[in-house]
Amino acid sequence: MNSLIVPILVPFFTALVLTLLQGRRTAQKTVSFVSAFGLTIYVFWLMLYVDTHGIQAVVMGGWAAPWGIPFVADRLACIMLCLSMSVGTVALVFTFSTVTDTQQKHFFYPFLQVVLLGVNWAFLSGDLFNLFVAYEVMLLGSYGMMMVGASKPQLRETLKYIAINSVGSTLFVSACGFIYATVGTLNMADLTARTAELSGPQASMVTAATMVLLVVFAVKAAAFPLFFWLPDAYPIVPPGMNGYYAGLLTKVGVYSLLRMFVMVFNQPGAAFALDVILVLSGFTMLLGVMGAMCQWEIRRILSWHIISQVGYMLMGIGMAGIVIAGSPDLTEAVKMMAISGTIFYIVHHIIVKSCLFLCGGIAERVTGTQKLKEMGGAIDLAPGVAGLFLVAAFSLAGMPPFSGFLAKFVLIRAGLNGGAYFIVFISIVTSFLTLYSMSKIWSYAFWRKKCRDKAGPNYRAMMLPTSVLVLFTIVLGMWAQPFVSLGNRAAHELMYPMEEGGYVPTVMNIEAAPRDLEHENSRERHSDIREPSGHPSGDTTSQRIEMGQ
């Protein structure tokens, strides 16, 4: 299914076209919107197709798996693609009212497409090194987006962001080297099958490499103790795009943790990594919300809340390692509930956090500042914005009937059934502290006496895209069953990749595109080479699957 790479190709070619249209601002906005909206429709169709017909995969480069470059669309990848393009399109429309001439002059819209390209690529990657390349593309676009119309604060924080991610990239490619030297493959499906049977020194080596990957993905997800870069970086992103950053970029790291530690590295040693993730989740939740309570600028408060809410997602991933002695059925049920709850929480958080950043941008436009002590009266100046913010804030704090309540309820129930009582306690405390910090924004920015007689520049065009996200969180909370069912199916695919029709057999049985004679001869000459894992590179797919069963 070669159309799988459409979510990658469309942003790539759109970025090229937008670069050629530099200086023609109306044309750039039109092309950006048509591209993003059209691709949004396509990825929703792809999700429906995958949900109906099963996992779709394609192997590029003229080689069959595991040597070719795989792109895989399972339910989790499609869910993330839909979120990426939906929020991306909403943020794009929002920027039509906020982007300055200077920012557009410095390639704002081409960089936006590069960010979309990298994010979509990461979700579709079926190879660990390919995931690394997707990260680099995504980071390249994010560097440019942070620097458009650069001021001194932007330059300082961007250089810090580049330095931190350069270290992460070095660790990432080093971990890939260790894994390839030990197992002989970086194909995720092949890794899933081969690592399942590892033992002794090989298993220890893979476990060590996975801990390096844990550090890399924890940096991207802004998990404790590697979250220090985020509160200063996201507030400098141009308004509108900071909503996309807040919603999606850290979730690429969370997605990678889900993919790697729930599906791929399923050998016994992986349980240690899941235990570490569960411990980190508590610190991430609590310290993130405490950081938010100490801030007095809207963007910084919301940035700290990104960290706090990532802790709930790590909580669900970490509970995938829970083992209940003497109750294998209950153990599997708790794991399924935890992963399904994590997926639903990701969906909820991407929508709500993006919405809050957009609401914060409108409040800043209305009052003329983002400093809480200088704001006030937004409920009189822009009552519609106040209503949108209130719904999103209640949802973030986990108040019924919004999506945040159900997402937290599922994770808390899984934690209680699995005996993770202390983490559950921290998650409940964090919810109340989140409500407190949201009430601080409400009381100062919206409810307090007006600090100006009239609203700032026209903000009404910014209301429509923000309202779309608020509507999503209401629908997620009040008509949740279809979304929860989809999350259950996605969780099942992650937890059981070896079963018939699952991730591993689908990818390993896919036929490569026709190869030329030179490639065929080259493969025949090397067919007797044995790989580091001790299995001939010419093993059949069925042999690989049997190794993991």
One Martini backbone bead per residue (centre of mass of N, CA, C, O) as a GRO file, in nm:
protein
  549
    1MET     BB    1   0.076   0.051   0.031
    2ASN     BB    2   0.195   0.343  -0.096
    3SER     BB    3  -0.008   0.553   0.048
    4LEU     BB    4   0.134   0.569   0.330
    5ILE     BB    5   0.337   0.820   0.236
    6VAL     BB    6   0.154   1.071   0.211
    7PRO     BB    7   0.205   1.212   0.502
    8ILE     BB    8   0.502   1.279   0.390
    9LEU     BB    9   0.486   1.402   0.101
   10VAL     BB   10   0.298   1.647   0.130
   11PRO     BB   11   0.474   1.827   0.321
   12PHE     BB   12   0.722   1.829   0.142
   13PHE     BB   13   0.598   1.964  -0.116
   14THR     BB   14   0.475   2.204   0.030
   15ALA     BB   15   0.740   2.329   0.126
   16LEU     BB   16   0.850   2.383  -0.157
   17VAL     BB   17   0.621   2.564  -0.261
   18LEU     BB   18   0.639   2.779  -0.033
   19THR     BB   19   0.924   2.868  -0.102
   20LEU     BB   20   0.848   2.969  -0.394
   21LEU     BB   21   0.617   3.171  -0.248
   22GLN     BB   22   0.788   3.380  -0.149
   23GLY     BB   23   0.595   3.683  -0.074
   24ARG     BB   24   0.314   3.520  -0.113
   25ARG     BB   25   0.098   3.519   0.137
   26THR     BB   26  -0.178   3.423   0.039
   27ALA     BB   27  -0.073   3.171  -0.108
   28GLN     BB   28   0.051   3.032   0.137
   29LYS     BB   29  -0.209   3.000   0.303
   30THR     BB   30  -0.369   2.840   0.095
   31VAL     BB   31  -0.178   2.600   0.055
   32SER     BB   32  -0.161   2.514   0.350
   33PHE     BB   33  -0.461   2.453   0.394
   34VAL     BB   34  -0.517   2.252   0.166
   35SER     BB   35  -0.307   2.046   0.255
   36ALA     BB   36  -0.398   1.996   0.550
   37PHE     BB   37  -0.697   1.930   0.502
   38GLY     BB   38  -0.659   1.699   0.299
   39LEU     BB   39  -0.482   1.522   0.490
   40THR     BB   40  -0.691   1.489   0.711
   41ILE     BB   41  -0.891   1.327   0.547
   42TYR     BB   42  -0.698   1.095   0.476
   43VAL     BB   43  -0.624   0.991   0.768
   44PHE     BB   44  -0.915   0.915   0.841
   45TRP     BB   45  -0.945   0.709   0.622
   46LEU     BB   46  -0.707   0.531   0.709
   47MET     BB   47  -0.821   0.454   0.984
   48LEU     BB   48  -1.074   0.311   0.878
   49TYR     BB   49  -0.924   0.104   0.706
   50VAL     BB   50  -0.753  -0.027   0.931
   51ASP     BB   51  -0.993  -0.101   1.120
   52THR     BB   52  -1.116  -0.295   0.895
   53HIS     BB   53  -0.837  -0.443   0.747
   54GLY     BB   54  -0.589  -0.368   0.897
   55ILE     BB   55  -0.270  -0.375   0.878
   56GLN     BB   56  -0.039  -0.156   0.711
   57ALA     BB   57   0.231  -0.214   0.463
   58VAL     BB   58   0.561  -0.089   0.356
   59VAL     BB   59   0.854  -0.156   0.147
   60MET     BB   60   1.139   0.014   0.086
   61GLY     BB   61   1.420  -0.014  -0.159
   62GLY     BB   62   1.391  -0.322  -0.288
   63TRP     BB   63   1.334  -0.467  -0.008
   64ALA     BB   64   1.274  -0.688   0.215
   65ALA     BB   65   1.202  -0.789   0.502
   66PRO     BB   66   1.439  -0.625   0.711
   67TRP     BB   67   1.595  -0.435   0.486
   68GLY     BB   68   1.398  -0.245   0.439
   69ILE     BB   69   1.173   0.037   0.444
   70PRO     BB   70   0.937   0.072   0.686
   71PHE     BB   71   0.577   0.129   0.669
   72VAL     BB   72   0.333   0.165   0.939
   73ALA     BB   73  -0.033   0.107   0.983
   74ASP     BB   74  -0.181   0.126   1.270
   75ARG     BB   75  -0.393   0.233   1.500
   76LEU     BB   76  -0.198   0.415   1.654
   77ALA     BB   77  -0.077   0.567   1.414
   78CYS     BB   78  -0.353   0.680   1.312
   79ILE     BB   79  -0.430   0.839   1.559
   80MET     BB   80  -0.180   1.026   1.550
   81LEU     BB   81  -0.230   1.140   1.268
   82CYS     BB   82  -0.504   1.271   1.327
   83LEU     BB   83  -0.396   1.460   1.544
   84SER     BB   84  -0.178   1.605   1.387
   85MET     BB   85  -0.368   1.723   1.157
   86SER     BB   86  -0.590   1.854   1.321
   87VAL     BB   87  -0.415   2.042   1.498
   88GLY     BB   88  -0.253   2.161   1.264
   89THR     BB   89  -0.492   2.298   1.122
   90VAL     BB   90  -0.589   2.471   1.356
   91ALA     BB   91  -0.319   2.621   1.401
   92LEU     BB   92  -0.301   2.741   1.120
   93VAL     BB   93  -0.557   2.916   1.133
   94PHE     BB   94  -0.467   3.078   1.380
   95THR     BB   95  -0.205   3.210   1.241
   96PHE     BB   96  -0.353   3.407   1.047
   97SER     BB   97  -0.384   3.615   1.311
   98THR     BB   98  -0.057   3.612   1.422
   99VAL     BB   99   0.126   3.636   1.199
  100THR     BB  100   0.394   3.798   1.089
  101ASP     BB  101   0.575   3.939   0.846
  102THR     BB  102   0.848   3.845   0.954
  103GLN     BB  103   0.780   3.544   0.987
  104GLN     BB  104   0.692   3.493   0.692
  105LYS     BB  105   0.966   3.584   0.568
  106HIS     BB  106   1.103   3.334   0.758
  107PHE     BB  107   0.951   3.059   0.684
  108PHE     BB  108   0.703   2.962   0.850
  109TYR     BB  109   0.536   2.759   0.664
  110PRO     BB  110   0.761   2.562   0.582
  111PHE     BB  111   0.833   2.477   0.875
  112LEU     BB  112   0.560   2.362   0.945
  113GLN     BB  113   0.576   2.128   0.736
  114VAL     BB  114   0.829   1.994   0.857
  115VAL     BB  115   0.702   1.917   1.121
  116LEU     BB  116   0.479   1.738   1.003
  117LEU     BB  117   0.668   1.544   0.862
  118GLY     BB  118   0.819   1.434   1.115
  119VAL     BB  119   0.575   1.336   1.277
  120ASN     BB  120   0.452   1.141   1.066
  121TRP     BB  121   0.705   0.969   1.030
  122ALA     BB  122   0.724   0.860   1.320
  123PHE     BB  123   0.446   0.704   1.315
  124LEU     BB  124   0.531   0.519   1.045
  125SER     BB  125   0.765   0.388   1.157
  126GLY     BB  126   0.942   0.047   1.128
  127ASP     BB  127   1.226   0.176   1.219
  128LEU     BB  128   1.469   0.286   1.423
  129PHE     BB  129   1.635   0.462   1.225
  130ASN     BB  130   1.392   0.600   1.095
  131LEU     BB  131   1.309   0.739   1.358
  132PHE     BB  132   1.561   0.911   1.382
  133VAL     BB  133   1.516   1.071   1.121
  134ALA     BB  134   1.243   1.190   1.202
  135TYR     BB  135   1.348   1.350   1.442
  136GLU     BB  136   1.539   1.534   1.278
  137VAL     BB  137   1.324   1.666   1.104
  138MET     BB  138   1.151   1.776   1.332
  139LEU     BB  139   1.380   1.948   1.460
  140LEU     BB  140   1.442   2.127   1.221
  141GLY     BB  141   1.163   2.264   1.215
  142SER     BB  142   1.163   2.363   1.515
  143TYR     BB  143   1.402   2.549   1.497
  144GLY     BB  144   1.284   2.740   1.283
  145MET     BB  145   1.022   2.815   1.441
  146MET     BB  146   1.179   2.944   1.690
  147MET     BB  147   1.346   3.166   1.491
  148VAL     BB  148   1.136   3.338   1.385
  149GLY     BB  149   1.204   3.649   1.436
  150ALA     BB  150   1.452   3.685   1.614
  151SER     BB  151   1.525   3.704   1.941
  152LYS     BB  152   1.707   3.677   2.215
  153PRO     BB  153   1.532   3.463   2.360
  154GLN     BB  154   1.506   3.277   2.118
  155LEU     BB  155   1.807   3.220   2.075
  156ARG     BB  156   1.869   3.103   2.354
  157GLU     BB  157   1.654   2.869   2.357
  158THR     BB  158   1.734   2.735   2.090
  159LEU     BB  159   2.025   2.659   2.164
  160LYS     BB  160   1.942   2.481   2.399
  161TYR     BB  161   1.763   2.289   2.235
  162ILE     BB  162   1.986   2.192   2.044
  163ALA     BB  163   2.182   2.076   2.254
  164ILE     BB  164   1.996   1.865   2.382
  165ASN     BB  165   1.919   1.716   2.108
  166SER     BB  166   2.207   1.636   2.033
  167VAL     BB  167   2.248   1.442   2.264
  168GLY     BB  168   2.003   1.263   2.200
  169SER     BB  169   2.097   1.178   1.914
  170THR     BB  170   2.356   1.036   2.002
  171LEU     BB  171   2.217   0.824   2.180
  172PHE     BB  172   2.034   0.704   1.966
  173VAL     BB  173   2.252   0.601   1.761
  174SER     BB  174   2.401   0.429   1.971
  175ALA     BB  175   2.168   0.235   2.038
  176CYS     BB  176   2.138   0.128   1.752
  177GLY     BB  177   2.420   0.001   1.741
  178PHE     BB  178   2.389  -0.199   1.976
  179ILE     BB  179   2.142  -0.350   1.867
  180TYR     BB  180   2.264  -0.443   1.597
  181ALA     BB  181   2.509  -0.596   1.721
  182THR     BB  182   2.319  -0.801   1.879
  183VAL     BB  183   2.063  -0.870   1.669
  184GLY     BB  184   2.072  -0.762   1.343
  185THR     BB  185   1.838  -0.535   1.383
  186LEU     BB  186   1.581  -0.249   1.327
  187ASN     BB  187   1.330  -0.388   1.287
  188MET     BB  188   1.052  -0.396   1.474
  189ALA     BB  189   0.940  -0.674   1.404
  190ASP     BB  190   1.208  -0.831   1.430
  191LEU     BB  191   1.269  -0.743   1.720
  192THR     BB  192   1.022  -0.866   1.853
  193ALA     BB  193   1.098  -1.162   1.784
  194ARG     BB  194   1.401  -1.177   1.888
  195THR     BB  195   1.385  -1.056   2.188
  196ALA     BB  196   1.189  -1.276   2.313
  197GLU     BB  197   1.450  -1.505   2.323
  198LEU     BB  198   1.643  -1.374   2.495
  199SER     BB  199   1.960  -1.437   2.671
  200GLY     BB  200   2.178  -1.329   2.873
  201PRO     BB  201   2.403  -1.117   2.735
  202GLN     BB  202   2.209  -1.019   2.513
  203ALA     BB  203   1.982  -0.920   2.700
  204SER     BB  204   2.160  -0.718   2.857
  205MET     BB  205   2.239  -0.543   2.615
  206VAL     BB  206   1.951  -0.459   2.536
  207THR     BB  207   1.874  -0.333   2.806
  208ALA     BB  208   2.090  -0.113   2.798
  209ALA     BB  209   1.990   0.017   2.531
  210THR     BB  210   1.699   0.082   2.634
  211MET     BB  211   1.793   0.288   2.848
  212VAL     BB  212   1.890   0.490   2.643
  213LEU     BB  213   1.617   0.526   2.504
  214LEU     BB  214   1.473   0.629   2.754
  215VAL     BB  215   1.626   0.894   2.765
  216VAL     BB  216   1.551   1.003   2.488
  217PHE     BB  217   1.234   0.993   2.525
  218ALA     BB  218   1.229   1.161   2.788
  219VAL     BB  219   1.323   1.420   2.662
  220LYS     BB  220   1.090   1.449   2.454
  221ALA     BB  221   0.858   1.413   2.688
  222ALA     BB  222   0.937   1.555   2.958
  223ALA     BB  223   1.068   1.382   3.183
  224PHE     BB  224   1.172   1.281   3.462
  225PRO     BB  225   1.467   1.486   3.483
  226LEU     BB  226   1.415   1.600   3.150
  227PHE     BB  227   1.229   1.895   3.163
  228PHE     BB  228   1.395   2.176   3.175
  229TRP     BB  229   1.352   2.286   2.870
  230LEU     BB  230   1.038   2.350   2.828
  231PRO     BB  231   0.941   2.617   2.987
  232ASP     BB  232   1.132   2.800   2.786
  233ALA     BB  233   1.061   2.705   2.489
  234TYR     BB  234   0.744   2.723   2.427
  235PRO     BB  235   0.682   3.036   2.481
  236ILE     BB  236   0.853   3.127   2.202
  237VAL     BB  237   0.650   3.026   2.030
  238PRO     BB  238   0.440   3.100   1.810
  239PRO     BB  239   0.134   3.172   1.798
  240GLY     BB  240  -0.034   2.852   1.767
  241MET     BB  241   0.221   2.665   1.749
  242ASN     BB  242   0.228   2.615   2.057
  243GLY     BB  243  -0.015   2.425   2.043
  244TYR     BB  244   0.125   2.202   1.879
  245TYR     BB  245   0.364   2.154   2.058
  246ALA     BB  246   0.207   2.087   2.319
  247GLY     BB  247   0.051   1.842   2.192
  248LEU     BB  248   0.279   1.671   2.006
  249LEU     BB  249   0.592   1.656   2.063
  250THR     BB  250   0.589   1.497   2.334
  251LYS     BB  251   0.413   1.254   2.208
  252VAL     BB  252   0.640   1.126   2.048
  253GLY     BB  253   0.781   1.015   2.298
  254VAL     BB  254   0.542   0.852   2.408
  255TYR     BB  255   0.503   0.677   2.159
  256SER     BB  256   0.786   0.548   2.169
  257LEU     BB  257   0.747   0.411   2.441
  258LEU     BB  258   0.513   0.236   2.359
  259ARG     BB  259   0.642   0.089   2.119
  260MET     BB  260   0.903  -0.021   2.262
  261PHE     BB  261   0.795  -0.125   2.570
  262VAL     BB  262   0.534  -0.293   2.469
  263MET     BB  263   0.625  -0.432   2.188
  264VAL     BB  264   0.934  -0.481   2.126
  265PHE     BB  265   1.062  -0.499   2.429
  266ASN     BB  266   0.959  -0.827   2.547
  267GLN     BB  267   1.160  -0.903   2.733
  268PRO     BB  268   1.220  -0.956   3.063
  269GLY     BB  269   1.406  -0.694   3.098
  270ALA     BB  270   1.175  -0.476   3.039
  271ALA     BB  271   1.049  -0.456   3.326
  272PHE     BB  272   1.249  -0.251   3.437
  273ALA     BB  273   1.171  -0.010   3.256
  274LEU     BB  274   0.874   0.002   3.355
  275ASP     BB  275   0.942   0.062   3.650
  276VAL     BB  276   1.086   0.327   3.595
  277ILE     BB  277   0.847   0.472   3.459
  278LEU     BB  278   0.657   0.461   3.706
  279VAL     BB  279   0.834   0.634   3.890
  280LEU     BB  280   0.860   0.885   3.701
  281SER     BB  281   0.559   0.961   3.693
  282GLY     BB  282   0.532   1.080   3.976
  283PHE     BB  283   0.740   1.308   3.949
  284THR     BB  284   0.618   1.441   3.697
  285MET     BB  285   0.346   1.518   3.809
  286LEU     BB  286   0.426   1.676   4.070
  287LEU     BB  287   0.649   1.877   3.963
  288GLY     BB  288   0.483   2.002   3.737
  289VAL     BB  289   0.250   2.127   3.914
  290MET     BB  290   0.438   2.289   4.103
  291GLY     BB  291   0.555   2.467   3.881
  292ALA     BB  292   0.282   2.596   3.797
  293MET     BB  293   0.215   2.732   4.079
  294CYS     BB  294   0.478   2.942   4.051
  295GLN     BB  295   0.348   3.088   3.817
  296TRP     BB  296   0.275   3.424   3.614
  297GLU     BB  297   0.237   3.286   3.327
  298ILE     BB  298   0.055   3.132   3.103
  299ARG     BB  299   0.263   2.973   2.934
  300ARG     BB  300   0.420   2.855   3.178
  301ILE     BB  301   0.194   2.706   3.312
  302LEU     BB  302   0.123   2.526   3.065
  303SER     BB  303   0.406   2.400   3.035
  304TRP     BB  304   0.409   2.255   3.311
  305HIS     BB  305   0.152   2.084   3.246
  306ILE     BB  306   0.275   1.904   3.040
  307ILE     BB  307   0.452   1.750   3.233
  308SER     BB  308   0.235   1.647   3.425
  309GLN     BB  309   0.062   1.490   3.203
  310VAL     BB  310   0.283   1.291   3.118
  311GLY     BB  311   0.272   1.125   3.379
  312TYR     BB  312   0.010   0.970   3.309
  313MET     BB  313   0.126   0.820   3.064
  314LEU     BB  314   0.356   0.680   3.219
  315MET     BB  315   0.175   0.527   3.409
  316GLY     BB  316   0.049   0.341   3.194
  317ILE     BB  317   0.312   0.219   3.087
  318GLY     BB  318   0.423   0.109   3.360
  319MET     BB  319   0.167  -0.088   3.410
  320ALA     BB  320   0.266  -0.303   3.191
  321GLY     BB  321   0.464  -0.438   3.433
  322ILE     BB  322   0.253  -0.570   3.590
  323VAL     BB  323   0.245  -0.835   3.847
  324ILE     BB  324   0.007  -1.079   3.950
  325ALA     BB  325   0.010  -1.308   4.169
  326GLY     BB  326  -0.181  -1.580   4.049
  327SER     BB  327  -0.302  -1.359   3.805
  328PRO     BB  328  -0.295  -1.357   3.476
  329ASP     BB  329  -0.567  -1.233   3.393
  330LEU     BB  330  -0.545  -0.972   3.562
  331THR     BB  331  -0.282  -0.875   3.441
  332GLU     BB  332  -0.389  -0.841   3.149
  333ALA     BB  333  -0.620  -0.646   3.220
  334VAL     BB  334  -0.445  -0.419   3.337
  335LYS     BB  335  -0.271  -0.371   3.089
  336MET     BB  336  -0.498  -0.305   2.894
  337MET     BB  337  -0.612  -0.065   3.055
  338ALA     BB  338  -0.353   0.106   3.060
  339ILE     BB  339  -0.307   0.136   2.752
  340SER     BB  340  -0.584   0.241   2.676
  341GLY     BB  341  -0.571   0.488   2.869
  342THR     BB  342  -0.325   0.617   2.738
  343ILE     BB  343  -0.441   0.667   2.460
  344PHE     BB  344  -0.678   0.841   2.556
  345TYR     BB  345  -0.501   1.053   2.698
  346ILE     BB  346  -0.354   1.154   2.452
  347VAL     BB  347  -0.597   1.258   2.303
  348HIS     BB  348  -0.697   1.451   2.519
  349HIS     BB  349  -0.435   1.624   2.560
  350ILE     BB  350  -0.386   1.735   2.280
  351ILE     BB  351  -0.650   1.893   2.266
  352VAL     BB  352  -0.649   2.056   2.537
  353LYS     BB  353  -0.367   2.186   2.529
  354SER     BB  354  -0.403   2.334   2.265
  355CYS     BB  355  -0.649   2.496   2.356
  356LEU     BB  356  -0.513   2.652   2.592
  357PHE     BB  357  -0.304   2.800   2.419
  358LEU     BB  358  -0.511   2.947   2.244
  359CYS     BB  359  -0.657   3.088   2.476
  360GLY     BB  360  -0.404   3.236   2.575
  361GLY     BB  361  -0.364   3.396   2.312
  362ILE     BB  362  -0.631   3.552   2.328
  363ALA     BB  363  -0.594   3.678   2.609
  364GLU     BB  364  -0.344   3.835   2.523
  365ARG     BB  365  -0.485   4.002   2.301
  366VAL     BB  366  -0.702   4.134   2.486
  367THR     BB  367  -0.496   4.242   2.732
  368GLY     BB  368  -0.173   4.267   2.631
  369THR     BB  369  -0.095   4.008   2.814
  370GLN     BB  370   0.064   3.721   3.015
  371LYS     BB  371   0.050   3.859   3.287
  372LEU     BB  372  -0.148   3.811   3.551
  373LYS     BB  373  -0.104   4.088   3.717
  374GLU     BB  374  -0.192   4.252   3.429
  375MET     BB  375  -0.457   4.128   3.421
  376GLY     BB  376  -0.812   4.150   3.321
  377GLY     BB  377  -1.151   4.121   3.219
  378ALA     BB  378  -1.200   3.895   2.991
  379ILE     BB  379  -1.505   3.830   3.042
  380ASP     BB  380  -1.592   4.115   2.925
  381LEU     BB  381  -1.421   4.138   2.659
  382ALA     BB  382  -1.436   3.788   2.623
  383PRO     BB  383  -1.666   3.557   2.693
  384GLY     BB  384  -1.605   3.322   2.498
  385VAL     BB  385  -1.316   3.264   2.598
  386ALA     BB  386  -1.392   3.193   2.886
  387GLY     BB  387  -1.558   2.940   2.814
  388LEU     BB  388  -1.334   2.779   2.672
  389PHE     BB  389  -1.135   2.772   2.908
  390LEU     BB  390  -1.313   2.632   3.120
  391VAL     BB  391  -1.349   2.363   2.976
  392ALA     BB  392  -1.045   2.293   2.942
  393ALA     BB  393  -0.970   2.310   3.243
  394PHE     BB  394  -1.161   2.090   3.348
  395SER     BB  395  -1.045   1.865   3.171
  396LEU     BB  396  -0.752   1.872   3.276
  397ALA     BB  397  -0.849   1.813   3.584
  398GLY     BB  398  -1.096   1.589   3.564
  399MET     BB  399  -1.383   1.685   3.497
  400PRO     BB  400  -1.701   1.636   3.479
  401PRO     BB  401  -1.784   1.531   3.139
  402PHE     BB  402  -1.499   1.521   3.045
  403SER     BB  403  -1.222   1.363   2.911
  404GLY     BB  404  -1.037   1.371   3.168
  405PHE     BB  405  -1.202   1.191   3.353
  406LEU     BB  406  -1.192   0.921   3.195
  407ALA     BB  407  -0.886   0.897   3.164
  408LYS     BB  408  -0.827   0.889   3.474
  409PHE     BB  409  -1.015   0.661   3.557
  410VAL     BB  410  -0.878   0.431   3.404
  411LEU     BB  411  -0.596   0.459   3.536
  412ILE     BB  412  -0.686   0.432   3.831
  413ARG     BB  413  -0.818   0.156   3.806
  414ALA     BB  414  -0.564   0.007   3.715
  415GLY     BB  415  -0.397   0.077   3.970
  416LEU     BB  416  -0.583  -0.060   4.179
  417ASN     BB  417  -0.580  -0.348   4.048
  418GLY     BB  418  -0.243  -0.345   4.053
  419GLY     BB  419  -0.134  -0.194   4.332
  420ALA     BB  420  -0.073   0.132   4.259
  421TYR     BB  421  -0.134   0.336   4.508
  422PHE     BB  422   0.072   0.569   4.511
  423ILE     BB  423   0.030   0.669   4.219
  424VAL     BB  424  -0.269   0.726   4.253
  425PHE     BB  425  -0.239   0.939   4.471
  426ILE     BB  426  -0.072   1.138   4.300
  427SER     BB  427  -0.283   1.175   4.073
  428ILE     BB  428  -0.500   1.305   4.254
  429VAL     BB  429  -0.339   1.541   4.364
  430THR     BB  430  -0.270   1.662   4.084
  431SER     BB  431  -0.562   1.733   4.006
  432PHE     BB  432  -0.610   1.945   4.229
  433LEU     BB  433  -0.365   2.127   4.153
  434THR     BB  434  -0.463   2.186   3.869
  435LEU     BB  435  -0.721   2.332   3.951
  436TYR     BB  436  -0.580   2.557   4.102
  437SER     BB  437  -0.405   2.677   3.864
  438MET     BB  438  -0.651   2.734   3.684
  439SER     BB  439  -0.790   2.931   3.886
  440LYS     BB  440  -0.570   3.146   3.868
  441ILE     BB  441  -0.620   3.227   3.579
  442TRP     BB  442  -0.917   3.295   3.606
  443SER     BB  443  -0.901   3.517   3.831
  444TYR     BB  444  -0.694   3.709   3.682
  445ALA     BB  445  -0.775   3.713   3.366
  446PHE     BB  446  -1.106   3.709   3.397
  447TRP     BB  447  -1.243   3.799   3.690
  448ARG     BB  448  -1.103   4.041   3.728
  449LYS     BB  449  -1.058   4.347   3.708
  450LYS     BB  450  -1.026   4.566   3.476
  451CYS     BB  451  -0.729   4.691   3.287
  452ARG     BB  452  -0.928   4.766   3.046
  453ASP     BB  453  -1.177   4.898   2.830
  454LYS     BB  454  -1.069   4.722   2.583
  455ALA     BB  455  -1.001   4.527   2.349
  456GLY     BB  456  -0.792   4.428   2.151
  457PRO     BB  457  -0.732   4.309   1.886
  458ASN     BB  458  -0.879   4.119   1.680
  459TYR     BB  459  -1.013   3.777   1.785
  460ARG     BB  460  -1.245   3.619   1.629
  461ALA     BB  461  -1.076   3.441   1.426
  462MET     BB  462  -0.962   3.263   1.681
  463MET     BB  463  -1.223   3.109   1.780
  464LEU     BB  464  -1.290   2.878   1.585
  465PRO     BB  465  -1.049   2.677   1.624
  466THR     BB  466  -1.090   2.659   1.933
  467SER     BB  467  -1.381   2.544   1.927
  468VAL     BB  468  -1.314   2.273   1.799
  469LEU     BB  469  -1.153   2.160   2.043
  470VAL     BB  470  -1.377   2.183   2.252
  471LEU     BB  471  -1.571   1.992   2.108
  472PHE     BB  472  -1.393   1.742   2.127
  473THR     BB  473  -1.387   1.715   2.442
  474ILE     BB  474  -1.691   1.678   2.470
  475VAL     BB  475  -1.724   1.429   2.293
  476LEU     BB  476  -1.520   1.246   2.445
  477GLY     BB  477  -1.690   1.254   2.717
  478MET     BB  478  -2.004   1.190   2.611
  479TRP     BB  479  -1.887   0.996   2.347
  480ALA     BB  480  -1.661   0.751   2.423
  481GLN     BB  481  -1.694   0.456   2.318
  482PRO     BB  482  -1.559   0.459   2.034
  483PHE     BB  483  -1.277   0.552   2.143
  484VAL     BB  484  -1.229   0.324   2.347
  485SER     BB  485  -1.249   0.090   2.145
  486LEU     BB  486  -1.012   0.182   1.971
  487GLY     BB  487  -0.805   0.173   2.204
  488ASN     BB  488  -0.831  -0.132   2.257
  489ARG     BB  489  -0.735  -0.225   1.976
  490ALA     BB  490  -0.460  -0.084   1.991
  491ALA     BB  491  -0.361  -0.230   2.248
  492HIS     BB  492  -0.373  -0.516   2.135
  493GLU     BB  493  -0.160  -0.478   1.913
  494LEU     BB  494   0.073  -0.410   2.108
  495MET     BB  495   0.057  -0.675   2.299
  496TYR     BB  496  -0.005  -0.867   2.015
  497PRO     BB  497   0.216  -0.888   1.753
  498MET     BB  498   0.221  -1.219   1.683
  499GLU     BB  499  -0.039  -1.250   1.580
  500GLU     BB  500  -0.265  -1.294   1.359
  501GLY     BB  501  -0.247  -0.987   1.190
  502GLY     BB  502  -0.016  -0.857   1.308
  503TYR     BB  503   0.265  -0.679   1.303
  504VAL     BB  504   0.475  -0.895   1.229
  505PRO     BB  505   0.343  -1.059   0.992
  506THR     BB  506   0.279  -0.814   0.816
  507VAL     BB  507   0.572  -0.710   0.770
  508MET     BB  508   0.724  -0.989   0.700
  509ASN     BB  509   0.512  -1.047   0.440
  510ILE     BB  510   0.592  -0.822   0.279
  511GLU     BB  511   0.641  -0.707  -0.035
  512ALA     BB  512   0.860  -0.595  -0.240
  513ALA     BB  513   0.969  -0.418  -0.464
  514PRO     BB  514   1.101  -0.446  -0.749
  515ARG     BB  515   1.408  -0.575  -0.848
  516ASP     BB  516   1.700  -0.571  -0.965
  517LEU     BB  517   1.955  -0.774  -1.058
  518GLU     BB  518   2.174  -0.660  -0.874
  519HIS     BB  519   2.015  -0.704  -0.608
  520GLU     BB  520   1.975  -1.008  -0.632
  521ASN     BB  521   2.275  -1.088  -0.645
  522SER     BB  522   2.355  -0.960  -0.378
  523ARG     BB  523   2.170  -1.134  -0.199
  524GLU     BB  524   2.284  -1.412  -0.281
  525ARG     BB  525   2.582  -1.360  -0.187
  526HIS     BB  526   2.455  -1.292   0.128
  527SER     BB  527   2.268  -1.539   0.230
  528ASP     BB  528   2.508  -1.685   0.425
  529ILE     BB  529   2.498  -1.474   0.630
  530ARG     BB  530   2.552  -1.425   0.966
  531GLU     BB  531   2.407  -1.301   1.238
  532PRO     BB  532   2.451  -1.202   1.563
  533SER     BB  533   2.202  -1.393   1.667
  534GLY     BB  534   2.245  -1.673   1.481
  535HIS     BB  535   2.075  -1.605   1.227
  536PRO     BB  536   1.998  -1.629   0.927
  537SER     BB  537   1.922  -1.392   0.684
  538GLY     BB  538   1.731  -1.626   0.533
  539ASP     BB  539   1.507  -1.636   0.708
  540THR     BB  540   1.196  -1.690   0.763
  541THR     BB  541   0.915  -1.562   0.883
  542SER     BB  542   0.818  -1.808   1.047
  543GLN     BB  543   1.077  -1.834   1.214
  544ARG     BB  544   1.061  -1.563   1.356
  545ILE     BB  545   0.790  -1.608   1.491
  546GLU     BB  546   0.866  -1.864   1.652
  547MET     BB  547   1.083  -1.731   1.833
  548GLY     BB  548   0.849  -1.544   1.986
  549GLN     BB  549   0.645  -1.789   2.105
   0.00000   0.00000   0.00000
